[in-house]
Amino acid sequence: MSVDQPSTVVSELESDQPGERTARPHRAYTAAQAFVAQLAACGVESVFGNPGTTEYAILDAIQERDDIDLIVALHEGVAVSAAAGYARASGKVGVVELHASPGLGNGLGMIYNAWTGQTPLLIYVGQNDQASLYLEPSLASDLVAIAKPVTKWAYEIRTSDEVPQIVRRAMKVAQTPPLGPVVISLPMDISEQPCSTPVQAPSALRLAVPGDPAAIQDAVDLLASATSPVIVPGDGVVRSKAQAELSRLARLIRAGTMAETAIEPDEPLTANRLALGGAETNAALAEHDVVVAVGTKVFQQLFPIPGDPVPGAEVIHIGLDPWEMGKNNLSTLLHGDERTVLGQIAEQLERRADKDARRRWTARRQHVEAELAAAAAAALDHDRKTWEARPMTPARMAHEIVAGLPEDVCLVDEAITAQPALYRYYTPKIARWFRLRGGGIGEGLPMAVGVKLARPDSPVVALSGDGSSMYAMTALWTAAHHDLPVVWIILNNATYRILQQNAVRRRPGEQAKLPVLGTSLTGPALDFATIAKGHGVHGVRVEDPALLASAVRDAVASGVPTLLDVAIGIVR
Ligand SMILES: Cc1ncc(C[n+]2csc(CCOP(=O)(O)OP(=O)(O)O)c2C)c(N)n1
């Protein structure tokens, strides 16, 4: 059977627009060519991967086309995290190519992050020949079984003809709430066989599902009579682009909020993130009588306390993830798109608020604003006491870095223990701030590579703890190889500091054994400027805080991938 050049295959598409369902004639292609053509028809332009023998046909199919590129990673965790950064910054699915069982295994930690953090990924894994799997060849195992616990869907392709449909289904599964990763295993013998089914544009996904009117009514009743409501927003707010609606509701009910970029940056009621510990979270929420959990799990923590995570409060849980809604506690369930539902609630509250209610809400808002402003001022005062310390404190570092960042920066944040200090000086911007999701460290450096590919016109800066950075250092080479001028700032405290903090959190009141075994990054010290150079990246060590802002400015202006190694101490 003759095989068309892939460019011919693409030209057979009458339209790349989602929702255009016209069946179109197709020419002969292999399953691998159909796979890649279907990805292209779904709008995929980049595949992040690390190649192996079982992927030859797919690599050829990518190489034959000029509308889709392979971004080469030297470790599978880097490929997955870069794809996750791309997905989050572009709003599209991140596509990954991995090699057989060991390649999938190496990627699993970061696939876990995408799964629990609901980042849409399509991960293709090359499987050994289907015809010889029974012989248990080298590299082969049950890829679906490996992937299943940390993916929305894992599937091994059985016939070449099913390829276009399976790719379209995988893209749909990855992008419908709860968003997440899917794994497609494609045996290499099937990838080389002819595929006789057409590549088609995908169905349009329209997810602005409104809330049930009775449930909206229940939520409005609760909020109208609440004395101390609080909103806990999650990434579902970001996915549905509900920041304006969330801000409107926060202003209306005069609630305190605990937001990330889920809220407009100038909203003065924005408070802190919830803590990792169940006891701290319960204490923070204890003063509230109504908790609005929107687009979030309730709650995902490192040390949750068994039982109801929000005892004593009414919870209104809004979102499109049926598994998460009311999973751990009794709630008023509001299944629907976050943006649409928040808008519905705000509108009804607005309509029914009388003068008296508005007066109470205004007083409450003023009270919460004053409380938050006082806490912020006290923290800044505290920072000033050690302003001249050497090595510089995380707070001084944050101040200087923020002074050097351009207005339109996309910031990737894997700062770990420096995070609280960072957010005293940095205000996250909507769609320009990407924090670690899922708890597996080593995402930050490669995520910045994916963000830069998705946003070529924005400067991209990543902050990473020194410990976290070492899991994915080869992301530097990927950026250099593909000419992506990312700036990475390593927050170098020569330790896994969070593990000291968590030891105390975990055993409050007891004597935690400090320092925790295996947490020092000295002997030898990591020399990041030299490590960067070895990956083809410009590296600079910064010890003097007075030089940090200009070092950041210069790095961004240089137009080449640059790493800054910033020496910091551990004073809070
Ligand atoms: C893949 C993975 N391995 C190990 C851990 C455990 N862990 C969590 S934070 C951390 C150290 C972080 O150190 P660093 O990035 O230097 O930040 P710091 O705590 O010093 O601020 C480790 C090892 C993890 N979360 N994920």
The ligand as an SDF file (V2000), in Angstrom:
LIG
                    3D

 26 27  0  0  0  0  0  0  0  0999 V2000
    9.8040   13.8200   43.6940 C   0  0  0  0  0  0  0  0  0  0  0  0
    9.9410   14.2040   45.1420 C   0  0  0  0  0  0  0  0  0  0  0  0
   10.9840   13.7380   45.8500 N   0  0  0  0  0  0  0  0  0  0  0  0
   11.1380   14.1060   47.1400 C   0  0  0  0  0  0  0  0  0  0  0  0
   10.2300   14.9330   47.7460 C   0  0  0  0  0  0  0  0  0  0  0  0
   10.3900   15.3180   49.2130 C   0  0  0  0  0  0  0  0  0  0  0  0
   10.7340   16.7260   49.3080 N   0  0  0  0  0  0  0  0  0  0  0  0
    9.7950   17.6790   49.4260 C   0  0  0  0  0  0  0  0  0  0  0  0
   10.4120   19.1870   49.4800 S   0  0  0  0  0  0  0  0  0  0  0  0
   11.9960   18.6000   49.3830 C   0  0  0  0  0  0  0  0  0  0  0  0
   13.1800   19.5030   49.4280 C   0  0  0  0  0  0  0  0  0  0  0  0
   12.9800   20.8430   48.7870 C   0  0  0  0  0  0  0  0  0  0  0  0
   14.2060   21.5380   48.9100 O   0  0  0  0  0  0  0  0  0  0  0  0
   14.4660   22.8860   48.1620 P   0  0  0  0  0  0  0  0  0  0  0  0
   13.9250   22.8450   46.7880 O   0  0  0  0  0  0  0  0  0  0  0  0
   15.9050   23.2010   48.3050 O   0  0  0  0  0  0  0  0  0  0  0  0
   13.5860   23.9510   48.9430 O   0  0  0  0  0  0  0  0  0  0  0  0
   13.6710   24.4190   50.4520 P   0  0  0  0  0  0  0  0  0  0  0  0
   12.9180   23.4050   51.2380 O   0  0  0  0  0  0  0  0  0  0  0  0
   15.1120   24.4780   50.8410 O   0  0  0  0  0  0  0  0  0  0  0  0
   13.0130   25.7410   50.4440 O   0  0  0  0  0  0  0  0  0  0  0  0
   12.0130   17.2220   49.2840 C   0  0  0  0  0  0  0  0  0  0  0  0
   13.2240   16.4130   49.1250 C   0  0  0  0  0  0  0  0  0  0  0  0
    9.1300   15.3580   46.9600 C   0  0  0  0  0  0  0  0  0  0  0  0
    8.1750   16.1360   47.4420 N   0  0  0  0  0  0  0  0  0  0  0  0
    9.0250   15.0010   45.6610 N   0  0  0  0  0  0  0  0  0  0  0  0
  1  2  1  0
  2  3  1  0
  2 26  2  0
  3  4  2  0
  4  5  1  0
  5  6  1  0
  5 24  2  0
  6  7  1  0
  7  8  2  0
  7 22  1  0
  8  9  1  0
  9 10  1  0
 10 11  1  0
 10 22  2  0
 11 12  1  0
 12 13  1  0
 13 14  1  0
 14 15  2  0
 14 16  1  0
 14 17  1  0
 17 18  1  0
 18 19  2  0
 18 20  1  0
 18 21  1  0
 22 23  1  0
 24 25  1  0
 24 26  1  0
M  CHG  1   7   1
M  END
$$$$
